[in-house]
């Protein structure tokens, strides 16, 4: 072995084991959510005290999980977990046949798979198609849970199996999977006179997922206990701006109470991150702040208004006023501050809200100063 061969061997070992570790984390997360779905359904059907909880079961589970700071356990996610299990009840084949994965299983699954994971699901109109064990092993190892969220939306088992196979074959990104489902690839393939040619062209032009993409999946890094901004904020300048903006607003003493940084919300299975979220104790509403280190454009305002609509629908509590958004844009020679009100009457906003919010000019001067201090040139 010469020096070049030594370096080549070290690089190969690093690459192979890194891919194995990423794959193991991805599989563990997918199995966790499958088991969550299994246990929820098992309790709904056979739980000793199930009658006490009824339709409030998911809400009560979610509260217990959130109190313990278990990520991705709101009611909607738990409902997805249940839907995931219902779509793939026979994943027990994977659990029973793969020694590597058996080590990840709860004790009651290691030696004897519970009967409810073997028999057909009650009320399931179309039992999933029977496929070989190898398919499940490959599917759970190669496909992320975010892919599964798209797959479980497909009710037809044959259609779902088609996209599973093509997703594995083409190593599609989640975005590519959504695009192919939206373009009716399954239906177009059925009508095509040359199916292999159509699928060949599809894979030739498809976006391919690399192993590092799996670890950047928001579900994965939250499962690992990482904070979103530790993964997503690659520019040190952006992070410094957010650090100082947070402190600046808290020091204003105008009722800002910090709630969250890089708050993740899911809209149509797309992950979005709100830079800073406050609750204003005088206005009785959330304040959402979005920072852009680029020149203002109306797409930024549209995005912030989308966040506000989400908060109005899913996050407002009884007695809260509608949320307010503050968009901060900075470029080399231009600062811009925009208030987003999501439908609040202009007169009401000026008379009741604006007096309690930071002055626009004050914010513009702040981001101008911060940008000049932190710019890399």
C-alpha positions as a LaTeX table, in Angstrom:
\begin{tabular}{lrrr}
\hline
Residue & $x$ (\AA) & $y$ (\AA) & $z$ (\AA) \\
\hline
Unk1 & 0.00 & 0.00 & 0.00 \\
Unk2 & 1.44 & 3.39 & $-0.97$ \\
Unk3 & 0.40 & 6.77 & 0.46 \\
Unk4 & $-2.22$ & 7.48 & $-2.22$ \\
Unk5 & $-3.83$ & 4.09 & $-1.61$ \\
Unk6 & $-3.87$ & 4.82 & 2.12 \\
Unk7 & $-5.71$ & 8.12 & 1.58 \\
Unk8 & $-8.14$ & 6.45 & $-0.84$ \\
Unk9 & $-8.90$ & 3.74 & 1.73 \\
Unk10 & $-9.50$ & 6.27 & 4.49 \\
Unk11 & $-11.83$ & 8.31 & 2.29 \\
Unk12 & $-13.79$ & 5.21 & 1.32 \\
Unk13 & $-14.17$ & 4.10 & 4.95 \\
Unk14 & $-15.31$ & 7.59 & 5.94 \\
Unk15 & $-17.85$ & 7.74 & 3.11 \\
Unk16 & $-19.23$ & 4.24 & 3.65 \\
Unk17 & $-19.65$ & 4.53 & 7.41 \\
Unk18 & $-21.08$ & 8.02 & 7.16 \\
Unk19 & $-23.72$ & 6.77 & 4.73 \\
Unk20 & $-24.47$ & 3.84 & 7.04 \\
Unk21 & $-24.95$ & 6.15 & 10.03 \\
Unk22 & $-27.23$ & 8.49 & 8.09 \\
Unk23 & $-29.24$ & 5.55 & 6.80 \\
Unk24 & $-29.57$ & 4.17 & 10.35 \\
Unk25 & $-30.87$ & 7.50 & 11.68 \\
Unk26 & $-33.36$ & 7.76 & 8.84 \\
Unk27 & $-34.59$ & 4.20 & 9.40 \\
Unk28 & $-34.89$ & 4.78 & 13.16 \\
Unk29 & $-37.03$ & 7.88 & 12.63 \\
Unk30 & $-39.26$ & 6.11 & 10.12 \\
Unk31 & $-39.70$ & 3.15 & 12.47 \\
Unk32 & $-40.43$ & 5.46 & 15.39 \\
Unk33 & $-43.31$ & 7.04 & 13.51 \\
Unk34 & $-44.57$ & 3.63 & 12.33 \\
Unk35 & $-44.56$ & 2.37 & 15.93 \\
Unk36 & $-46.32$ & 5.53 & 17.12 \\
Unk37 & $-49.06$ & 4.78 & 14.60 \\
Unk38 & $-49.20$ & 1.12 & 15.64 \\
Unk39 & $-49.50$ & 1.85 & 19.36 \\
Unk40 & $-52.13$ & 4.57 & 18.82 \\
Unk41 & $-54.30$ & 2.26 & 16.73 \\
Unk42 & $-53.70$ & $-0.64$ & 19.12 \\
Unk43 & $-54.90$ & 1.51 & 22.03 \\
Unk44 & $-57.92$ & 2.78 & 20.09 \\
Unk45 & $-59.00$ & $-0.79$ & 19.42 \\
Unk46 & $-57.86$ & $-2.68$ & 22.52 \\
Unk47 & $-56.84$ & $-0.17$ & 25.21 \\
Unk48 & $-58.18$ & $-0.99$ & 28.66 \\
Unk49 & $-59.24$ & 2.61 & 29.37 \\
Unk50 & $-59.76$ & 3.72 & 25.76 \\
Unk51 & $-63.38$ & 4.77 & 26.45 \\
Unk52 & $-62.14$ & 7.56 & 28.75 \\
Unk53 & $-60.30$ & 9.30 & 25.92 \\
Unk54 & $-62.41$ & 8.84 & 22.80 \\
Unk55 & $-61.86$ & 11.57 & 20.21 \\
Unk56 & $-59.55$ & 13.53 & 22.52 \\
Unk57 & $-56.92$ & 10.76 & 22.56 \\
Unk58 & $-54.49$ & 12.43 & 20.15 \\
Unk59 & $-54.80$ & 15.79 & 21.89 \\
Unk60 & $-53.99$ & 14.21 & 25.26 \\
Unk61 & $-51.07$ & 12.22 & 23.85 \\
Unk62 & $-49.74$ & 15.38 & 22.22 \\
Unk63 & $-49.90$ & 17.30 & 25.49 \\
Unk64 & $-47.99$ & 14.58 & 27.33 \\
Unk65 & $-45.34$ & 14.42 & 24.59 \\
Unk66 & $-44.94$ & 18.20 & 24.37 \\
Unk67 & $-44.56$ & 18.49 & 28.14 \\
Unk68 & $-41.63$ & 16.08 & 27.78 \\
Unk69 & $-40.33$ & 18.01 & 24.74 \\
Unk70 & $-40.64$ & 15.09 & 22.34 \\
Unk71 & $-40.37$ & 16.57 & 18.82 \\
Unk72 & $-42.99$ & 16.27 & 16.08 \\
Unk73 & $-45.82$ & 15.09 & 18.31 \\
Unk74 & $-48.58$ & 17.61 & 17.72 \\
Unk75 & $-52.03$ & 16.23 & 16.87 \\
Unk76 & $-51.48$ & 16.51 & 13.14 \\
Unk77 & $-48.20$ & 14.58 & 13.28 \\
Unk78 & $-49.74$ & 11.86 & 15.46 \\
Unk79 & $-52.62$ & 11.56 & 13.01 \\
Unk80 & $-50.03$ & 11.16 & 10.24 \\
Unk81 & $-48.27$ & 8.45 & 12.25 \\
Unk82 & $-51.54$ & 6.56 & 12.52 \\
Unk83 & $-52.18$ & 7.02 & 8.80 \\
Unk84 & $-48.63$ & 5.81 & 8.09 \\
Unk85 & $-49.22$ & 2.59 & 10.01 \\
Unk86 & $-52.62$ & 2.02 & 8.37 \\
Unk87 & $-51.00$ & 2.39 & 4.93 \\
Unk88 & $-48.14$ & 0.00 & 5.79 \\
Unk89 & $-49.42$ & $-2.51$ & 8.38 \\
Unk90 & $-47.35$ & $-5.33$ & 6.89 \\
Unk91 & $-44.09$ & $-3.53$ & 7.53 \\
Unk92 & $-43.76$ & $-6.14$ & 10.28 \\
Unk93 & $-42.19$ & $-8.26$ & 7.52 \\
Unk94 & $-39.29$ & $-5.85$ & 7.54 \\
Unk95 & $-39.08$ & $-5.99$ & 11.32 \\
Unk96 & $-39.09$ & $-9.77$ & 11.45 \\
Unk97 & $-36.68$ & $-10.44$ & 8.60 \\
Unk98 & $-33.88$ & $-7.89$ & 9.00 \\
Unk99 & $-31.36$ & $-8.56$ & 11.77 \\
Unk100 & $-29.87$ & $-5.07$ & 11.60 \\
Unk101 & $-33.23$ & $-3.45$ & 12.27 \\
Unk102 & $-34.32$ & $-5.95$ & 14.93 \\
Unk103 & $-31.97$ & $-4.20$ & 17.34 \\
Unk104 & $-34.08$ & $-1.05$ & 17.04 \\
Unk105 & $-37.34$ & $-2.77$ & 17.98 \\
Unk106 & $-39.24$ & $-2.49$ & 21.27 \\
Unk107 & $-38.90$ & $-5.67$ & 23.41 \\
Unk108 & $-42.40$ & $-6.94$ & 22.63 \\
Unk109 & $-41.62$ & $-6.92$ & 18.90 \\
Unk110 & $-38.26$ & $-8.69$ & 18.99 \\
Unk111 & $-39.51$ & $-12.19$ & 19.67 \\
Unk112 & $-43.19$ & $-12.05$ & 18.83 \\
Unk113 & $-44.77$ & $-9.51$ & 16.49 \\
Unk114 & $-48.14$ & $-8.44$ & 17.98 \\
Unk115 & $-51.11$ & $-9.92$ & 16.14 \\
Unk116 & $-52.54$ & $-6.50$ & 15.27 \\
Unk117 & $-49.45$ & $-5.88$ & 13.13 \\
Unk118 & $-50.02$ & $-9.12$ & 11.22 \\
Unk119 & $-53.72$ & $-9.27$ & 10.52 \\
Unk120 & $-55.60$ & $-6.86$ & 8.27 \\
Unk121 & $-56.44$ & $-3.48$ & 9.73 \\
Unk122 & $-60.05$ & $-3.14$ & 10.74 \\
Unk123 & $-61.88$ & $-0.77$ & 8.43 \\
Unk124 & $-59.09$ & $-0.73$ & 5.85 \\
Unk125 & $-60.95$ & $-1.01$ & 2.52 \\
Unk126 & $-57.99$ & $-2.02$ & 0.34 \\
Unk127 & $-55.39$ & $-4.32$ & 1.96 \\
Unk128 & $-51.93$ & $-3.37$ & 0.73 \\
Unk129 & $-50.49$ & $-5.44$ & $-2.06$ \\
Unk130 & $-48.31$ & $-8.37$ & $-1.12$ \\
Unk131 & $-44.69$ & $-7.75$ & $-2.07$ \\
Unk132 & $-41.46$ & $-9.42$ & $-1.06$ \\
Unk133 & $-39.72$ & $-8.69$ & 2.23 \\
Unk134 & $-36.83$ & $-7.14$ & 0.31 \\
Unk135 & $-39.11$ & $-4.34$ & $-0.87$ \\
Unk136 & $-39.87$ & $-3.24$ & 2.70 \\
Unk137 & $-36.23$ & $-3.45$ & 3.76 \\
Unk138 & $-35.20$ & $-1.26$ & 0.83 \\
Unk139 & $-38.15$ & 1.11 & 1.22 \\
Unk140 & $-37.58$ & 1.82 & 4.91 \\
Unk141 & $-33.83$ & 2.20 & 4.44 \\
Unk142 & $-33.80$ & 4.30 & 1.29 \\
Unk143 & $-36.93$ & 6.43 & 1.60 \\
Unk144 & $-37.22$ & 9.17 & 4.22 \\
Unk145 & $-40.26$ & 9.72 & 6.40 \\
Unk146 & $-40.91$ & 12.94 & 4.48 \\
Unk147 & $-41.24$ & 10.80 & 1.34 \\
Unk148 & $-43.71$ & 8.59 & 3.19 \\
Unk149 & $-45.87$ & 11.62 & 4.01 \\
Unk150 & $-46.41$ & 12.04 & 0.27 \\
Unk151 & $-46.89$ & 8.31 & $-0.34$ \\
Unk152 & $-49.55$ & 7.79 & 2.33 \\
Unk153 & $-51.72$ & 10.41 & 0.64 \\
Unk154 & $-52.19$ & 7.97 & $-2.24$ \\
Unk155 & $-55.19$ & 5.79 & $-1.42$ \\
Unk156 & $-54.86$ & 3.31 & $-4.30$ \\
Unk157 & $-52.35$ & 0.62 & $-3.12$ \\
Unk158 & $-51.24$ & $-0.21$ & $-6.67$ \\
Unk159 & $-50.60$ & 3.44 & $-7.48$ \\
Unk160 & $-48.72$ & 3.89 & $-4.21$ \\
Unk161 & $-46.58$ & 0.82 & $-4.94$ \\
Unk162 & $-45.75$ & 2.23 & $-8.38$ \\
Unk163 & $-44.39$ & 5.45 & $-6.85$ \\
Unk164 & $-42.53$ & 3.50 & $-4.15$ \\
Unk165 & $-40.72$ & 1.43 & $-6.78$ \\
Unk166 & $-39.93$ & 4.39 & $-9.03$ \\
Unk167 & $-38.80$ & 6.51 & $-6.07$ \\
Unk168 & $-36.37$ & 3.78 & $-5.00$ \\
Unk169 & $-35.22$ & 3.18 & $-8.56$ \\
Unk170 & $-34.62$ & 6.87 & $-9.27$ \\
Unk171 & $-33.50$ & 7.88 & $-5.74$ \\
Unk172 & $-35.89$ & 10.82 & $-6.03$ \\
Unk173 & $-35.90$ & 13.81 & $-3.73$ \\
Unk174 & $-39.18$ & 14.56 & $-1.95$ \\
Unk175 & $-39.72$ & 17.50 & $-4.28$ \\
Unk176 & $-39.22$ & 15.22 & $-7.29$ \\
Unk177 & $-41.67$ & 12.67 & $-5.90$ \\
Unk178 & $-44.29$ & 15.39 & $-5.43$ \\
Unk179 & $-43.64$ & 16.65 & $-8.95$ \\
Unk180 & $-44.07$ & 13.20 & $-10.49$ \\
Unk181 & $-47.27$ & 12.55 & $-8.55$ \\
Unk182 & $-48.58$ & 15.96 & $-9.60$ \\
Unk183 & $-47.67$ & 15.29 & $-13.24$ \\
Unk184 & $-49.75$ & 12.06 & $-13.13$ \\
Unk185 & $-46.79$ & 9.84 & $-14.01$ \\
Unk186 & $-48.72$ & 6.73 & $-12.93$ \\
Unk187 & $-51.67$ & 7.54 & $-15.19$ \\
Unk188 & $-49.43$ & 8.63 & $-18.08$ \\
Unk189 & $-47.42$ & 5.42 & $-17.81$ \\
Unk190 & $-50.60$ & 3.36 & $-17.97$ \\
Unk191 & $-51.65$ & 5.12 & $-21.18$ \\
Unk192 & $-48.20$ & 5.11 & $-22.79$ \\
Unk193 & $-47.45$ & 2.79 & $-25.68$ \\
Unk194 & $-43.80$ & 2.58 & $-24.61$ \\
Unk195 & $-43.81$ & 2.52 & $-20.82$ \\
Unk196 & $-40.10$ & 1.75 & $-20.41$ \\
Unk197 & $-39.09$ & 4.66 & $-22.61$ \\
Unk198 & $-41.35$ & 7.07 & $-20.69$ \\
Unk199 & $-39.95$ & 5.95 & $-17.33$ \\
Unk200 & $-36.40$ & 6.04 & $-18.68$ \\
Unk201 & $-36.83$ & 9.67 & $-19.76$ \\
Unk202 & $-38.45$ & 10.48 & $-16.42$ \\
Unk203 & $-35.50$ & 9.16 & $-14.42$ \\
Unk204 & $-33.02$ & 10.78 & $-16.78$ \\
Unk205 & $-34.42$ & 14.23 & $-15.93$ \\
Unk206 & $-35.32$ & 13.63 & $-12.27$ \\
Unk207 & $-33.72$ & 15.33 & $-9.27$ \\
Unk208 & $-31.67$ & 12.76 & $-7.36$ \\
Unk209 & $-31.38$ & 12.63 & $-3.57$ \\
Unk210 & $-27.92$ & 12.31 & $-2.05$ \\
Unk211 & $-27.25$ & 10.81 & 1.37 \\
Unk212 & $-26.41$ & 14.20 & 2.95 \\
Unk213 & $-29.89$ & 15.38 & 1.95 \\
Unk214 & $-31.41$ & 12.84 & 4.35 \\
Unk215 & $-29.69$ & 14.31 & 7.40 \\
Unk216 & $-30.90$ & 17.80 & 6.41 \\
Unk217 & $-34.50$ & 16.62 & 6.49 \\
Unk218 & $-36.23$ & 18.70 & 9.20 \\
Unk219 & $-37.83$ & 15.60 & 10.71 \\
Unk220 & $-34.40$ & 13.98 & 11.04 \\
Unk221 & $-32.53$ & 16.82 & 12.71 \\
Unk222 & $-35.39$ & 17.50 & 15.14 \\
Unk223 & $-35.50$ & 13.78 & 15.94 \\
Unk224 & $-31.78$ & 14.05 & 16.77 \\
Unk225 & $-32.39$ & 17.06 & 19.01 \\
Unk226 & $-30.71$ & 19.61 & 16.74 \\
Unk227 & $-32.06$ & 23.14 & 16.54 \\
Unk228 & $-33.18$ & 24.21 & 13.04 \\
Unk229 & $-30.94$ & 27.27 & 12.92 \\
Unk230 & $-27.90$ & 25.13 & 13.73 \\
Unk231 & $-28.50$ & 23.30 & 10.47 \\
Unk232 & $-30.09$ & 25.86 & 8.20 \\
Unk233 & $-28.32$ & 29.13 & 8.92 \\
Unk234 & $-25.15$ & 28.66 & 6.94 \\
Unk235 & $-24.24$ & 32.36 & 6.76 \\
Unk236 & $-22.63$ & 33.68 & 9.91 \\
Unk237 & $-23.89$ & 37.17 & 9.07 \\
Unk238 & $-27.51$ & 36.01 & 9.13 \\
Unk239 & $-27.03$ & 34.34 & 12.48 \\
Unk240 & $-25.38$ & 37.43 & 13.96 \\
Unk241 & $-28.21$ & 39.62 & 12.68 \\
Unk242 & $-30.82$ & 37.38 & 14.27 \\
Unk243 & $-28.90$ & 37.21 & 17.56 \\
Unk244 & $-28.71$ & 40.99 & 17.81 \\
Unk245 & $-32.24$ & 41.59 & 16.52 \\
Unk246 & $-33.63$ & 39.31 & 19.23 \\
Unk247 & $-31.75$ & 41.22 & 21.93 \\
Unk248 & $-32.68$ & 44.59 & 20.39 \\
Unk249 & $-36.42$ & 43.87 & 20.45 \\
Unk250 & $-36.36$ & 42.49 & 24.00 \\
Unk251 & $-34.52$ & 45.59 & 25.21 \\
Unk252 & $-37.12$ & 47.92 & 23.70 \\
Unk253 & $-39.40$ & 47.11 & 26.62 \\
Unk254 & $-42.54$ & 47.41 & 24.51 \\
Unk255 & $-44.17$ & 44.12 & 25.43 \\
Unk256 & $-42.15$ & 41.69 & 23.30 \\
Unk257 & $-41.98$ & 38.21 & 24.87 \\
Unk258 & $-39.73$ & 35.76 & 23.04 \\
Unk259 & $-41.35$ & 32.49 & 21.95 \\
Unk260 & $-39.29$ & 30.80 & 19.26 \\
Unk261 & $-36.42$ & 31.08 & 16.83 \\
Unk262 & $-36.53$ & 29.35 & 13.44 \\
Unk263 & $-40.07$ & 28.21 & 14.20 \\
Unk264 & $-40.91$ & 25.34 & 11.85 \\
Unk265 & $-44.36$ & 25.22 & 10.30 \\
Unk266 & $-45.63$ & 22.83 & 7.64 \\
Unk267 & $-47.80$ & 24.12 & 4.80 \\
Unk268 & $-48.82$ & 21.55 & 2.20 \\
Unk269 & $-45.99$ & 19.29 & 3.40 \\
Unk270 & $-43.44$ & 22.04 & 2.72 \\
Unk271 & $-41.25$ & 23.00 & 5.67 \\
Unk272 & $-41.01$ & 26.74 & 6.34 \\
Unk273 & $-39.06$ & 28.54 & 9.06 \\
Unk274 & $-40.08$ & 31.79 & 10.71 \\
Unk275 & $-36.95$ & 33.56 & 11.88 \\
Unk276 & $-38.32$ & 34.95 & 15.16 \\
Unk277 & $-41.67$ & 34.57 & 16.91 \\
Unk278 & $-42.73$ & 36.80 & 19.81 \\
Unk279 & $-45.91$ & 37.18 & 21.80 \\
Unk280 & $-46.81$ & 40.80 & 22.48 \\
Unk281 & $-48.35$ & 41.04 & 25.93 \\
Unk282 & $-49.91$ & 44.48 & 25.28 \\
Unk283 & $-51.36$ & 43.68 & 21.85 \\
Unk284 & $-52.28$ & 40.10 & 22.80 \\
Unk285 & $-50.99$ & 38.71 & 19.52 \\
Unk286 & $-48.03$ & 36.94 & 17.98 \\
Unk287 & $-45.39$ & 38.94 & 16.14 \\
Unk288 & $-43.69$ & 37.02 & 13.32 \\
Unk289 & $-40.38$ & 38.41 & 12.09 \\
Unk290 & $-38.79$ & 37.40 & 8.81 \\
Unk291 & $-35.26$ & 38.54 & 7.96 \\
Unk292 & $-33.97$ & 38.64 & 4.38 \\
Unk293 & $-30.35$ & 39.55 & 3.65 \\
Unk294 & $-31.30$ & 40.73 & 0.19 \\
Unk295 & $-33.26$ & 43.51 & $-1.49$ \\
Unk296 & $-37.01$ & 43.60 & $-0.79$ \\
Unk297 & $-39.38$ & 42.04 & $-3.29$ \\
Unk298 & $-43.10$ & 41.33 & $-3.06$ \\
Unk299 & $-42.56$ & 37.57 & $-2.94$ \\
Unk300 & $-41.08$ & 38.10 & 0.54 \\
Unk301 & $-44.22$ & 39.92 & 1.65 \\
Unk302 & $-46.39$ & 37.18 & 0.16 \\
Unk303 & $-44.46$ & 34.53 & 2.07 \\
Unk304 & $-44.85$ & 36.39 & 5.36 \\
Unk305 & $-48.59$ & 36.82 & 4.78 \\
Unk306 & $-48.79$ & 33.06 & 4.20 \\
Unk307 & $-47.18$ & 32.55 & 7.62 \\
Unk308 & $-49.70$ & 34.93 & 9.18 \\
Unk309 & $-52.63$ & 33.04 & 7.66 \\
Unk310 & $-51.19$ & 29.80 & 9.04 \\
Unk311 & $-50.90$ & 31.33 & 12.51 \\
Unk312 & $-54.46$ & 32.66 & 12.35 \\
Unk313 & $-55.75$ & 29.20 & 11.48 \\
Unk314 & $-53.60$ & 26.94 & 13.68 \\
Unk315 & $-51.84$ & 28.91 & 16.42 \\
Unk316 & $-54.21$ & 31.64 & 17.67 \\
Unk317 & $-55.59$ & 30.94 & 21.13 \\
Unk318 & $-58.92$ & 32.13 & 22.51 \\
Unk319 & $-58.70$ & 35.84 & 23.26 \\
Unk320 & $-55.76$ & 36.45 & 20.92 \\
Unk321 & $-55.79$ & 39.18 & 18.32 \\
Unk322 & $-54.66$ & 38.37 & 14.75 \\
Unk323 & $-50.87$ & 38.06 & 14.34 \\
Unk324 & $-48.67$ & 40.79 & 12.93 \\
Unk325 & $-45.66$ & 40.30 & 10.66 \\
Unk326 & $-42.51$ & 42.40 & 10.39 \\
Unk327 & $-40.40$ & 41.90 & 7.29 \\
Unk328 & $-36.80$ & 43.13 & 7.47 \\
Unk329 & $-34.81$ & 43.25 & 4.23 \\
Unk330 & $-31.26$ & 44.48 & 3.91 \\
Unk331 & $-28.96$ & 44.77 & 0.94 \\
Unk332 & $-25.64$ & 46.52 & 0.38 \\
Unk333 & $-27.22$ & 49.94 & $-0.10$ \\
Unk334 & $-30.87$ & 49.61 & 0.91 \\
Unk335 & $-32.82$ & 48.72 & 4.03 \\
Unk336 & $-36.54$ & 48.06 & 3.99 \\
Unk337 & $-39.03$ & 47.37 & 6.78 \\
Unk338 & $-42.55$ & 46.24 & 6.00 \\
Unk339 & $-45.43$ & 45.53 & 8.38 \\
Unk340 & $-47.76$ & 42.72 & 7.34 \\
Unk341 & $-51.24$ & 42.78 & 8.85 \\
Unk342 & $-53.06$ & 39.88 & 7.15 \\
Unk343 & $-56.33$ & 41.72 & 6.67 \\
Unk344 & $-56.44$ & 43.94 & 9.78 \\
Unk345 & $-58.17$ & 47.24 & 8.96 \\
Unk346 & $-55.59$ & 49.98 & 8.29 \\
Unk347 & $-57.18$ & 52.44 & 10.73 \\
Unk348 & $-57.30$ & 49.83 & 13.48 \\
Unk349 & $-53.68$ & 48.88 & 12.80 \\
Unk350 & $-52.48$ & 52.50 & 12.98 \\
Unk351 & $-54.50$ & 53.40 & 16.09 \\
Unk352 & $-54.11$ & 50.22 & 18.14 \\
Unk353 & $-51.11$ & 48.26 & 16.87 \\
Unk354 & $-48.57$ & 50.67 & 15.42 \\
Unk355 & $-48.14$ & 52.62 & 18.65 \\
Unk356 & $-46.91$ & 49.46 & 20.41 \\
Unk357 & $-44.51$ & 48.34 & 17.67 \\
Unk358 & $-40.96$ & 49.55 & 16.99 \\
Unk359 & $-40.69$ & 52.54 & 14.67 \\
Unk360 & $-39.93$ & 51.54 & 11.06 \\
Unk361 & $-37.08$ & 54.06 & 10.80 \\
Unk362 & $-35.63$ & 52.74 & 14.06 \\
Unk363 & $-35.65$ & 49.19 & 12.69 \\
Unk364 & $-34.14$ & 50.29 & 9.37 \\
Unk365 & $-31.29$ & 52.04 & 11.18 \\
Unk366 & $-30.73$ & 48.95 & 13.32 \\
Unk367 & $-30.41$ & 46.53 & 10.41 \\
Unk368 & $-28.25$ & 49.02 & 8.48 \\
Unk369 & $-25.84$ & 49.23 & 11.41 \\
Unk370 & $-25.83$ & 45.46 & 11.94 \\
Unk371 & $-25.32$ & 44.72 & 8.26 \\
Unk372 & $-22.36$ & 47.09 & 8.02 \\
Unk373 & $-20.76$ & 45.63 & 11.15 \\
Unk374 & $-21.18$ & 42.00 & 10.07 \\
Unk375 & $-20.68$ & 42.13 & 6.30 \\
Unk376 & $-17.79$ & 39.94 & 5.15 \\
Unk377 & $-16.03$ & 42.60 & 3.08 \\
\hline
\end{tabular}
